[in-house]
Amino acid sequence: MGDKTKKRKGLPGTQEMPNGQAELNGSVRKKARHPKKTATPAARAADDTGISTSPQHRTVSIAVSAAAIDNAQSSELATAMAGQIARTAAIFNVDEVVVIDEFSGPEHSIGQGAAFLARILQFMETPQYLRKALIPMHKDLRLSGQLPPLDAPHHMRATEWGVFREGVVLSSAPGAGSLLDIGLDKSAHVEEALQPLMRATLEMGPKARTKQMAAGPLGGAAVVLEGMLALPSTPKAEAGTYWGYTVRIAKGLTAALSDSPFEGGYDLKIGTSERGEKQSAAQLKLPEHEHALIAFGGPLGLEDCYERDSKRASEDVTALFDIL
């Protein structure tokens, strides 16, 4: 799953190496993901995580092994597979997608399969009108244009109006605020001076509010829309509207489960395995929880994924999960 008041530029620090690995110099999404205390718009701008940690708003995360991408027989199949994962996450309102990297390289590098999957996931989650500004061109995205759009609630068309909208900062100046492209015929203005090319969630109100801006540090005179900064988690928390997922790469299964962006971590961990306990949907009863994570292994299952984990603390993968 950078940031929804965030800088989300694909994997800007990832570079392929001759030995088939990729080096990660930046994070998949540069965000400080969870607001602990946020009241002012300025505080909201600082928190670009997109996941609500409020007790009354539960989150669902999925962890997917990149081994499936590594084993794909062609780029077309790998792209289609990654697109299906993105679509599944959107359909089931998943808040976070964790890519499990099983590549056994240096600590600060990631495998090509994990980088490929993360790029496609980010591309699919980003509204179409923001992709040119936020997603750098990369050979991994060569076939991504053939994937059907997610049509998620935050992927609004130019003819639609919504209380909330995603935007990217076009220009900003101290004291003058920022202008953002929100996919409409007019730019939006907020009072805060944000970093250029930052992705932000704006609260636009139930109806359009326009104002005339004089020529100044933000450019020439123009009619703009008035907006306010909001947390990426606000649409879900206040309006019950799903607002996309974030992407995180984890170096192994242990890191996927332990390096949670939520305060207190995941309090419900579910593993899927053909060797796990069989339960029908009617029999399955989940304990009370706030942040659930569901882990999916690669072609050889979670057991093989855990065996490749350099940080594993035991021989039994079942010890990691509440339900397997």
C-alpha positions as a LaTeX table, in Angstrom:
\begin{tabular}{lrrr}
\hline
Residue & $x$ (\AA) & $y$ (\AA) & $z$ (\AA) \\
\hline
Met1 & 0.00 & 0.00 & 0.00 \\
Gly2 & 3.64 & 7.91 & 0.49 \\
Asp3 & 1.26 & 9.12 & 1.30 \\
Lys4 & $-2.17$ & 10.12 & 1.38 \\
Thr5 & $-1.37$ & 13.47 & 2.67 \\
Lys6 & 1.72 & 11.90 & 1.45 \\
Lys7 & 4.40 & 11.59 & $-1.05$ \\
Arg8 & 3.53 & 8.59 & $-3.05$ \\
Lys9 & 5.78 & 8.13 & $-6.01$ \\
Gly10 & 5.80 & 4.42 & $-6.61$ \\
Leu11 & 9.14 & 3.08 & $-5.44$ \\
Pro12 & 11.39 & 6.05 & $-6.18$ \\
Gly13 & 14.37 & 4.60 & $-4.33$ \\
Thr14 & 14.25 & 1.13 & $-5.81$ \\
Gln15 & 16.96 & 0.24 & $-8.30$ \\
Glu16 & 17.50 & $-3.07$ & $-9.99$ \\
Met17 & 20.86 & $-4.72$ & $-9.50$ \\
Pro18 & 22.71 & $-7.04$ & $-11.92$ \\
Asn19 & 22.24 & $-10.05$ & $-9.64$ \\
Gly20 & 18.47 & $-9.89$ & $-9.94$ \\
Gln21 & 17.70 & $-8.03$ & $-6.73$ \\
Ala22 & 16.46 & $-4.53$ & $-6.15$ \\
Glu23 & 17.85 & $-2.05$ & $-3.68$ \\
Leu24 & 15.37 & $-0.06$ & $-1.66$ \\
Asn25 & 16.65 & 3.38 & $-0.72$ \\
Gly26 & 13.23 & 4.83 & 0.05 \\
Ser27 & 10.03 & 3.43 & 1.47 \\
Val28 & 7.11 & 2.13 & $-0.51$ \\
Arg29 & 4.97 & 4.92 & 0.78 \\
Lys30 & 6.60 & 7.65 & 2.71 \\
Lys31 & 4.15 & 8.18 & 5.43 \\
Ala32 & 3.81 & 8.57 & 9.09 \\
Arg33 & 0.77 & 6.44 & 8.91 \\
His34 & $-1.37$ & 6.73 & 11.95 \\
Pro35 & $-2.60$ & 9.72 & 13.69 \\
Lys36 & $-2.30$ & 9.48 & 17.36 \\
Lys37 & $-3.61$ & 12.97 & 18.10 \\
Thr38 & $-4.65$ & 15.26 & 15.30 \\
Ala39 & $-6.84$ & 18.27 & 15.56 \\
Thr40 & $-5.62$ & 21.04 & 13.31 \\
Pro41 & $-5.28$ & 20.93 & 9.52 \\
Ala42 & $-1.54$ & 21.40 & 9.97 \\
Ala43 & $-1.39$ & 18.34 & 12.17 \\
Arg44 & $-3.42$ & 16.47 & 9.59 \\
Ala45 & $-0.92$ & 17.40 & 6.91 \\
Ala46 & 1.87 & 15.92 & 8.99 \\
Asp47 & 0.06 & 12.62 & 9.30 \\
Asp48 & $-0.10$ & 10.99 & 5.90 \\
Thr49 & $-0.76$ & 7.47 & 6.94 \\
Gly50 & $-4.27$ & 6.84 & 5.73 \\
Ile51 & $-5.14$ & 4.27 & 8.38 \\
Ser52 & $-7.38$ & 5.20 & 11.27 \\
Thr53 & $-6.33$ & 3.91 & 14.67 \\
Ser54 & $-9.45$ & 5.11 & 16.41 \\
Pro55 & $-10.92$ & 2.32 & 18.57 \\
Gln56 & $-14.27$ & 2.51 & 16.83 \\
His57 & $-12.79$ & 2.03 & 13.35 \\
Arg58 & $-11.36$ & $-1.41$ & 12.68 \\
Thr59 & $-8.83$ & $-2.06$ & 9.97 \\
Val60 & $-8.09$ & $-5.08$ & 7.81 \\
Ser61 & $-4.64$ & $-5.81$ & 6.41 \\
Ile62 & $-3.54$ & $-8.60$ & 4.10 \\
Ala63 & $-0.02$ & $-9.96$ & 3.70 \\
Val64 & 0.78 & $-11.56$ & 0.35 \\
Ser65 & 3.96 & $-13.41$ & $-0.56$ \\
Ala66 & 5.78 & $-12.07$ & $-3.62$ \\
Ala67 & 6.79 & $-15.64$ & $-4.48$ \\
Ala68 & 3.71 & $-15.91$ & $-6.68$ \\
Ile69 & 5.02 & $-13.04$ & $-8.81$ \\
Asp70 & 8.52 & $-14.54$ & $-8.88$ \\
Asn71 & 7.04 & $-17.79$ & $-10.21$ \\
Ala72 & 4.91 & $-16.14$ & $-12.90$ \\
Gln73 & 5.85 & $-17.40$ & $-16.36$ \\
Ser74 & 5.52 & $-14.04$ & $-18.11$ \\
Ser75 & 5.22 & $-10.32$ & $-17.44$ \\
Glu76 & 1.63 & $-10.47$ & $-18.67$ \\
Leu77 & 0.73 & $-13.11$ & $-16.10$ \\
Ala78 & 2.58 & $-11.31$ & $-13.31$ \\
Thr79 & 0.79 & $-8.04$ & $-14.11$ \\
Ala80 & $-2.61$ & $-9.74$ & $-14.24$ \\
Met81 & $-1.93$ & $-11.47$ & $-10.92$ \\
Ala82 & $-0.90$ & $-8.23$ & $-9.23$ \\
Gly83 & $-3.99$ & $-6.53$ & $-10.66$ \\
Gln84 & $-6.23$ & $-9.23$ & $-9.19$ \\
Ile85 & $-4.65$ & $-8.72$ & $-5.77$ \\
Ala86 & $-5.30$ & $-4.97$ & $-6.03$ \\
Arg87 & $-8.90$ & $-5.55$ & $-7.11$ \\
Thr88 & $-9.50$ & $-8.03$ & $-4.28$ \\
Ala89 & $-8.12$ & $-5.53$ & $-1.75$ \\
Ala90 & $-10.44$ & $-2.81$ & $-3.04$ \\
Ile91 & $-13.54$ & $-5.04$ & $-3.18$ \\
Phe92 & $-13.07$ & $-6.19$ & 0.42 \\
Asn93 & $-12.12$ & $-2.70$ & 1.71 \\
Val94 & $-8.62$ & $-3.68$ & 2.76 \\
Asp95 & $-6.73$ & $-0.85$ & 4.48 \\
Glu96 & $-3.17$ & $-2.15$ & 4.06 \\
Val97 & $-1.45$ & $-4.59$ & 1.72 \\
Val98 & 1.82 & $-6.05$ & 2.99 \\
Val99 & 4.11 & $-7.55$ & 0.35 \\
Ile100 & 6.18 & $-10.35$ & 1.87 \\
Asp101 & 9.62 & $-10.36$ & 0.27 \\
Glu102 & 11.21 & $-13.82$ & 0.46 \\
Phe103 & 14.36 & $-12.72$ & $-1.38$ \\
Ser104 & 17.38 & $-13.57$ & 0.78 \\
Gly105 & 19.54 & $-10.60$ & $-0.14$ \\
Pro106 & 21.12 & $-7.75$ & 1.85 \\
Glu107 & 19.01 & $-6.21$ & 4.58 \\
His108 & 18.16 & $-3.01$ & 2.71 \\
Ser109 & 17.37 & $-4.59$ & $-0.63$ \\
Ile110 & 14.23 & $-6.17$ & $-1.99$ \\
Gly111 & 13.59 & $-8.83$ & $-4.58$ \\
Gln112 & 12.34 & $-7.93$ & $-8.03$ \\
Gly113 & 9.06 & $-9.79$ & $-7.47$ \\
Ala114 & 8.28 & $-7.77$ & $-4.34$ \\
Ala115 & 9.18 & $-4.48$ & $-6.03$ \\
Phe116 & 7.07 & $-5.42$ & $-9.07$ \\
Leu117 & 4.02 & $-6.29$ & $-6.95$ \\
Ala118 & 4.34 & $-3.13$ & $-4.83$ \\
Arg119 & 4.55 & $-0.92$ & $-7.91$ \\
Ile120 & 1.46 & $-2.42$ & $-9.51$ \\
Leu121 & $-0.47$ & $-2.19$ & $-6.23$ \\
Gln122 & 0.42 & 1.48 & $-5.83$ \\
Phe123 & $-0.37$ & 2.22 & $-9.47$ \\
Met124 & $-3.80$ & 0.64 & $-9.18$ \\
Glu125 & $-4.67$ & 2.40 & $-5.91$ \\
Thr126 & $-3.71$ & 5.87 & $-7.21$ \\
Pro127 & $-6.58$ & 7.78 & $-8.86$ \\
Gln128 & $-6.08$ & 7.99 & $-12.62$ \\
Tyr129 & $-5.80$ & 11.78 & $-12.69$ \\
Leu130 & $-2.88$ & 11.69 & $-10.22$ \\
Arg131 & $-0.79$ & 8.96 & $-11.83$ \\
Lys132 & 1.14 & 11.15 & $-14.26$ \\
Ala133 & 2.37 & 13.35 & $-11.40$ \\
Leu134 & 2.91 & 10.66 & $-8.76$ \\
Ile135 & 3.88 & 7.44 & $-10.53$ \\
Pro136 & 7.25 & 7.49 & $-12.33$ \\
Met137 & 7.59 & 5.54 & $-15.56$ \\
His138 & 9.09 & 2.09 & $-15.01$ \\
Lys139 & 9.33 & $-1.09$ & $-17.05$ \\
Asp140 & 7.37 & $-2.97$ & $-14.36$ \\
Leu141 & 4.38 & $-0.79$ & $-15.29$ \\
Arg142 & 4.66 & $-1.46$ & $-19.03$ \\
Leu143 & 1.46 & $-3.52$ & $-19.10$ \\
Ser144 & $-0.37$ & $-1.86$ & $-16.21$ \\
Gly145 & $-2.47$ & 0.24 & $-18.57$ \\
Gln146 & $-4.22$ & $-2.94$ & $-19.70$ \\
Leu147 & $-5.58$ & $-3.61$ & $-16.22$ \\
Pro148 & $-9.20$ & $-2.58$ & $-15.64$ \\
Pro149 & $-9.51$ & 0.34 & $-13.19$ \\
Leu150 & $-10.53$ & $-0.35$ & $-9.61$ \\
Asp151 & $-13.28$ & 2.28 & $-9.75$ \\
Ala152 & $-12.85$ & 2.73 & $-6.00$ \\
Pro153 & $-14.77$ & 5.54 & $-4.25$ \\
His154 & $-11.71$ & 7.84 & $-4.24$ \\
His155 & $-11.22$ & 7.34 & $-8.00$ \\
Met156 & $-13.62$ & 10.11 & $-8.92$ \\
Arg157 & $-14.34$ & 11.31 & $-12.44$ \\
Ala158 & $-14.16$ & 14.93 & $-13.55$ \\
Thr159 & $-17.97$ & 15.01 & $-13.70$ \\
Glu160 & $-18.40$ & 13.83 & $-10.10$ \\
Trp161 & $-18.48$ & 15.87 & $-6.90$ \\
Gly162 & $-17.64$ & 14.41 & $-3.52$ \\
Val163 & $-17.19$ & 15.74 & $-0.02$ \\
Phe164 & $-13.65$ & 14.33 & $-0.06$ \\
Arg165 & $-11.20$ & 14.21 & $-2.91$ \\
Glu166 & $-7.57$ & 13.23 & $-3.51$ \\
Gly167 & $-5.18$ & 15.80 & $-4.93$ \\
Val168 & $-1.53$ & 16.53 & $-5.68$ \\
Val169 & 0.25 & 19.77 & $-4.80$ \\
Leu170 & 1.03 & 21.89 & $-7.86$ \\
Ser171 & 2.55 & 24.91 & $-6.14$ \\
Ser172 & 2.89 & 26.34 & $-2.66$ \\
Ala173 & 4.37 & 29.28 & $-0.82$ \\
Pro174 & 4.55 & 30.27 & 2.86 \\
Gly175 & 1.70 & 32.58 & 3.69 \\
Ala176 & $-0.08$ & 31.89 & 0.39 \\
Gly177 & $-1.02$ & 28.25 & 0.92 \\
Ser178 & $-1.05$ & 25.57 & $-1.78$ \\
Leu179 & $-2.79$ & 24.86 & $-5.06$ \\
Leu180 & $-3.70$ & 21.25 & $-5.78$ \\
Asp181 & $-4.89$ & 19.35 & $-8.81$ \\
Ile182 & $-7.96$ & 17.38 & $-7.74$ \\
Gly183 & $-9.03$ & 16.15 & $-11.15$ \\
Leu184 & $-11.55$ & 18.95 & $-11.83$ \\
Asp185 & $-11.51$ & 21.93 & $-14.18$ \\
Lys186 & $-10.41$ & 24.19 & $-11.31$ \\
Ser187 & $-7.54$ & 23.75 & $-8.87$ \\
Ala188 & $-8.20$ & 23.57 & $-5.13$ \\
His189 & $-6.62$ & 25.93 & $-2.60$ \\
Val190 & $-5.72$ & 25.18 & 1.01 \\
Glu191 & $-4.22$ & 27.54 & 3.56 \\
Glu192 & $-1.22$ & 25.35 & 4.41 \\
Ala193 & 2.01 & 25.45 & 2.40 \\
Leu194 & 2.63 & 21.81 & 1.45 \\
Gln195 & 5.51 & 20.15 & $-0.28$ \\
Pro196 & 5.19 & 20.12 & $-4.09$ \\
Leu197 & 4.01 & 16.81 & $-5.59$ \\
Met198 & 2.66 & 15.67 & $-2.23$ \\
Arg199 & $-0.55$ & 13.66 & $-2.38$ \\
Ala200 & $-3.20$ & 14.95 & 0.00 \\
Thr201 & $-6.78$ & 14.22 & 0.99 \\
Leu202 & $-9.02$ & 17.27 & 0.89 \\
Glu203 & $-12.42$ & 17.95 & 2.40 \\
Met204 & $-14.30$ & 19.93 & $-0.25$ \\
Gly205 & $-17.72$ & 20.14 & 1.39 \\
Pro206 & $-21.11$ & 19.06 & 0.05 \\
Lys207 & $-21.10$ & 21.84 & $-2.57$ \\
Ala208 & $-18.39$ & 23.61 & $-4.51$ \\
Arg209 & $-17.06$ & 26.81 & $-2.94$ \\
Thr210 & $-15.10$ & 29.08 & $-5.25$ \\
Lys211 & $-13.04$ & 32.21 & $-4.70$ \\
Gln212 & $-11.02$ & 34.59 & $-6.82$ \\
Met213 & $-7.28$ & 34.49 & $-6.20$ \\
Ala214 & $-5.14$ & 37.42 & $-7.22$ \\
Ala215 & $-1.83$ & 36.96 & $-9.00$ \\
Gly216 & 0.90 & 36.13 & $-6.52$ \\
Pro217 & 3.45 & 33.51 & $-5.51$ \\
Leu218 & 1.11 & 30.68 & $-6.54$ \\
Gly219 & 0.71 & 31.98 & $-10.09$ \\
Gly220 & $-1.61$ & 34.23 & $-12.04$ \\
Ala221 & $-5.09$ & 35.34 & $-11.08$ \\
Ala222 & $-7.60$ & 32.48 & $-11.18$ \\
Val223 & $-10.85$ & 31.18 & $-9.78$ \\
Val224 & $-10.13$ & 28.26 & $-7.44$ \\
Leu225 & $-12.08$ & 25.86 & $-5.24$ \\
Glu226 & $-11.80$ & 26.16 & $-1.47$ \\
Gly227 & $-10.71$ & 23.03 & 0.36 \\
Met228 & $-9.44$ & 21.88 & 3.74 \\
Leu229 & $-6.80$ & 19.28 & 4.51 \\
Ala230 & $-8.10$ & 16.02 & 5.96 \\
Leu231 & $-6.58$ & 12.79 & 7.15 \\
Pro232 & $-6.70$ & 9.97 & 4.61 \\
Ser233 & $-8.62$ & 8.02 & 7.23 \\
Thr234 & $-11.31$ & 10.71 & 7.61 \\
Pro235 & $-13.60$ & 9.59 & 4.74 \\
Lys236 & $-13.87$ & 6.12 & 6.27 \\
Ala237 & $-14.05$ & 7.34 & 9.87 \\
Glu238 & $-16.64$ & 10.07 & 9.31 \\
Ala239 & $-18.57$ & 8.97 & 6.23 \\
Gly240 & $-17.97$ & 5.22 & 6.16 \\
Thr241 & $-16.45$ & 5.56 & 2.68 \\
Tyr242 & $-13.63$ & 3.23 & 1.73 \\
Trp243 & $-10.60$ & 5.31 & 0.74 \\
Gly244 & $-8.01$ & 2.91 & $-0.63$ \\
Tyr245 & $-5.12$ & 0.94 & 0.81 \\
Thr246 & $-1.48$ & 1.54 & 1.60 \\
Val247 & 1.41 & $-0.69$ & 0.57 \\
Arg248 & 4.25 & $-1.94$ & 2.75 \\
Ile249 & 7.12 & $-4.30$ & 1.88 \\
Ala250 & 8.20 & $-6.65$ & 4.67 \\
Lys251 & 11.42 & $-8.64$ & 4.66 \\
Gly252 & 9.95 & $-12.00$ & 5.56 \\
Leu253 & 6.82 & $-13.26$ & 7.30 \\
Thr254 & 8.00 & $-12.28$ & 10.79 \\
Ala255 & 8.47 & $-8.64$ & 9.75 \\
Ala256 & 5.07 & $-8.64$ & 8.03 \\
Leu257 & 3.39 & $-9.56$ & 11.31 \\
Ser258 & 5.53 & $-7.55$ & 13.73 \\
Asp259 & 6.27 & $-4.28$ & 11.88 \\
Ser260 & 2.71 & $-3.04$ & 12.09 \\
Pro261 & 2.01 & 0.65 & 11.45 \\
Phe262 & $-0.66$ & 0.57 & 14.14 \\
Glu263 & $-0.15$ & 1.42 & 17.77 \\
Gly264 & $-0.26$ & $-1.89$ & 19.61 \\
Gly265 & 0.27 & $-3.90$ & 16.42 \\
Tyr266 & $-2.12$ & $-6.42$ & 14.92 \\
Asp267 & $-4.35$ & $-7.91$ & 17.60 \\
Leu268 & $-5.77$ & $-10.61$ & 15.32 \\
Lys269 & $-3.47$ & $-12.59$ & 13.02 \\
Ile270 & $-4.99$ & $-15.11$ & 10.66 \\
Gly271 & $-2.95$ & $-17.46$ & 8.47 \\
Thr272 & $-4.23$ & $-19.40$ & 5.48 \\
Ser273 & $-2.80$ & $-22.84$ & 4.79 \\
Glu274 & $-3.90$ & $-26.12$ & 3.25 \\
Arg275 & $-2.47$ & $-27.72$ & 6.39 \\
Gly276 & $-4.44$ & $-25.46$ & 8.71 \\
Glu277 & $-7.59$ & $-26.20$ & 10.65 \\
Lys278 & $-10.66$ & $-26.54$ & 8.45 \\
Gln279 & $-13.61$ & $-24.40$ & 9.44 \\
Ser280 & $-16.71$ & $-23.44$ & 7.56 \\
Ala281 & $-17.74$ & $-19.80$ & 7.36 \\
Ala282 & $-20.62$ & $-20.54$ & 9.70 \\
Gln283 & $-18.30$ & $-22.06$ & 12.31 \\
Leu284 & $-15.63$ & $-19.38$ & 12.13 \\
Lys285 & $-15.96$ & $-16.93$ & 15.01 \\
Leu286 & $-13.48$ & $-14.09$ & 15.26 \\
Pro287 & $-12.50$ & $-12.64$ & 18.63 \\
Glu288 & $-12.89$ & $-8.94$ & 19.32 \\
His289 & $-10.16$ & $-7.00$ & 17.56 \\
Glu290 & $-9.18$ & $-3.61$ & 16.18 \\
His291 & $-6.49$ & $-4.42$ & 13.61 \\
Ala292 & $-6.66$ & $-7.75$ & 11.81 \\
Leu293 & $-4.09$ & $-9.17$ & 9.42 \\
Ile294 & $-4.70$ & $-12.11$ & 7.08 \\
Ala295 & $-1.56$ & $-13.74$ & 5.64 \\
Phe296 & $-1.36$ & $-15.65$ & 2.36 \\
Gly297 & 1.69 & $-17.69$ & 1.46 \\
Gly298 & 3.21 & $-18.33$ & $-1.95$ \\
Pro299 & 2.78 & $-21.42$ & $-4.13$ \\
Leu300 & 4.32 & $-23.60$ & $-1.39$ \\
Gly301 & 2.31 & $-22.07$ & 1.44 \\
Leu302 & 3.04 & $-20.11$ & 4.60 \\
Glu303 & 5.17 & $-22.95$ & 5.91 \\
Asp304 & 7.71 & $-22.53$ & 3.13 \\
Cys305 & 7.51 & $-18.76$ & 3.46 \\
Tyr306 & 8.41 & $-19.05$ & 7.15 \\
Glu307 & 11.26 & $-21.45$ & 6.47 \\
Arg308 & 12.87 & $-18.81$ & 4.27 \\
Asp309 & 12.50 & $-16.16$ & 6.96 \\
Ser310 & 15.90 & $-15.26$ & 8.41 \\
Lys311 & 14.21 & $-13.81$ & 11.53 \\
Arg312 & 12.12 & $-16.82$ & 12.45 \\
Ala313 & 12.17 & $-17.54$ & 16.16 \\
Ser314 & 10.72 & $-21.06$ & 16.11 \\
Glu315 & 10.20 & $-23.98$ & 13.77 \\
Asp316 & 6.43 & $-23.89$ & 13.98 \\
Val317 & 4.62 & $-21.31$ & 11.87 \\
Thr318 & 1.40 & $-21.84$ & 13.83 \\
Ala319 & 2.96 & $-20.00$ & 16.79 \\
Leu320 & 2.73 & $-16.76$ & 14.79 \\
Phe321 & $-1.04$ & $-16.79$ & 14.33 \\
Asp322 & $-4.18$ & $-16.66$ & 16.41 \\
Ile323 & $-6.02$ & $-18.66$ & 13.73 \\
Leu324 & $-4.43$ & $-20.88$ & 11.10 \\
\hline
\end{tabular}
